[in-house]
Amino acid sequence: MNTAYLLTGGNLGDREKNLADARDHVNAQCGKIVNASSLYETAAWGNTDQPSFLNQALEIRTELTARQLMRRLLKVEKTMGRVRKEKYGPRIIDIDILLFNHEIHNYPLLKLPHPEMQKRRFALLPLAEIVPAIIHPVLNKTIAELLKQCPDTLEVKKYS
């Protein structure tokens, strides 16, 4: 059994419902969700001229390999109406694999651990809520340490 840490997010439509739907799809098609962070709201990162995002970290147990999981997550996004028009553009749902066991991969469509996570407060804060002591397999620092050192200054706040 494999353990994966995912980050879900979106800034179009009913953001809260979209994240709930993503959890349902992940649980049904990818693996059992065993832990979930609070929802967090963040101003858009990269392309800032768009609505704020809601994000949530999920911990799942899966029998899928990392590549199989990525393919399933892309199908979930497509099923939910994700259309990829522009990098960092608005989206109904985005599901990224942040970590998969302690594996390191460098495939064209799958790089693990997620190569930008240590630079993104909106990814680290929800992840640190559920697994602060997990060690990044390349940087050899805990998620809590990466969060403290994160250069990203965008405000990330719990969503109520």
RAUR-V394822 format. One record per backbone hydrogen bond with DSSP energy under -0.5 kcal/mol. NH is the residue of the N-H (numbers start at 0). CO is the residue of the C=O. E is the energy in kcal/mol with one decimal. If there is no record, write none. Layout:
nh=<NH	NH>
co=<CO	CO>
e=<E	E>
This chain:
nh=<1	3	4	5	5	6	7	8	9	10	11	14	17	18	19	20	21	22	23	24	25	26	27	28	29	30	31	33	33	34	36	39	40	41	42	46	47	49	52	53	54	55	57	58	59	59	60	61	68	69	70	71	72	73	74	75	76	77	78	79	80	81	84	88	93	95	97	97	98	100	102	104	106	109	111	112	113	116	118	119	120	122	123	124	126	127	128	129	129	130	131	133	135	139	142	143	145	146	147	148	149	149	156	158>
co=<61	59	98	3	57	95	55	93	53	90	90	12	13	14	15	16	17	18	19	20	21	22	23	24	25	25	60	31	58	58	56	54	156	52	154	44	45	47	41	9	39	7	5	34	3	57	31	1	64	65	66	67	68	69	70	71	72	73	74	75	77	76	82	85	8	6	4	95	4	2	99	111	109	106	104	97	97	113	115	116	118	119	119	120	122	123	124	125	126	126	127	130	140	135	133	131	141	142	143	144	145	146	40	38>
e=<-3.1	-2.3	-2.7	-0.5	-2.8	-2.4	-3.2	-1.8	-1.6	-2.8	-1.0	-1.5	-2.7	-2.2	-2.0	-3.0	-2.3	-2.3	-2.2	-2.6	-2.9	-2.8	-2.1	-2.8	-2.6	-1.9	-1.7	-0.5	-2.8	-1.3	-2.6	-2.4	-3.3	-2.4	-0.7	-1.6	-0.8	-1.6	-3.2	-2.3	-2.6	-2.1	-2.3	-2.9	-2.9	-0.5	-2.3	-2.5	-2.7	-2.3	-2.1	-2.2	-2.7	-2.2	-1.7	-2.4	-2.5	-2.2	-3.0	-2.2	-1.4	-2.8	-1.0	-1.9	-1.9	-2.6	-3.1	-0.7	-1.4	-3.3	-2.7	-2.0	-2.8	-0.6	-2.1	-0.6	-2.5	-1.2	-2.0	-1.5	-0.6	-1.2	-2.3	-2.7	-1.5	-3.2	-1.4	-1.1	-0.5	-2.9	-0.6	-1.1	-3.0	-2.1	-1.4	-2.3	-2.5	-2.4	-2.0	-1.7	-0.7	-0.9	-2.3	-2.9>
